[in-house]
């Protein structure tokens, strides 16, 4: 079971194929601290494998921490509901208790939030550049 404050780079998780129920072992990451890992989340293939029985996609539902502050993104978290059943132990996986305010309970919502924040950051840079250009033109 992945806990973000004590998880190695990759950890093996088991998940069941949604189509045929075959058990799959998936090499999972919980900390997204590089752009290729973030791209994998946005592409929908993070922590997935192909079922060896039927060929369907199997996804391990593990906590995720998007930690790309050096790229201008505040930390964001995804916490599967099954981890919340663990009670206080689940929240212990966060290094900063305030980070619970940046937690999402759907992988797709986490991905949308990341995309929205990247877009807002890009638009802000463009607006700042336009204002700078106006000042220089005066």
Protein Blocks (a to p, Z undefined) as FASTA:
>chain_A
ZZfklccfbdcdddddfklopacdddddfbdcbfklmmmmmnopgoiacdfklopacddd
ddddddffknopacdddddfklmmnommlmmmpmblklmmmccfbfklmmmmmmmmmmmm
mmmmmmmmmmmmmmmmZZ
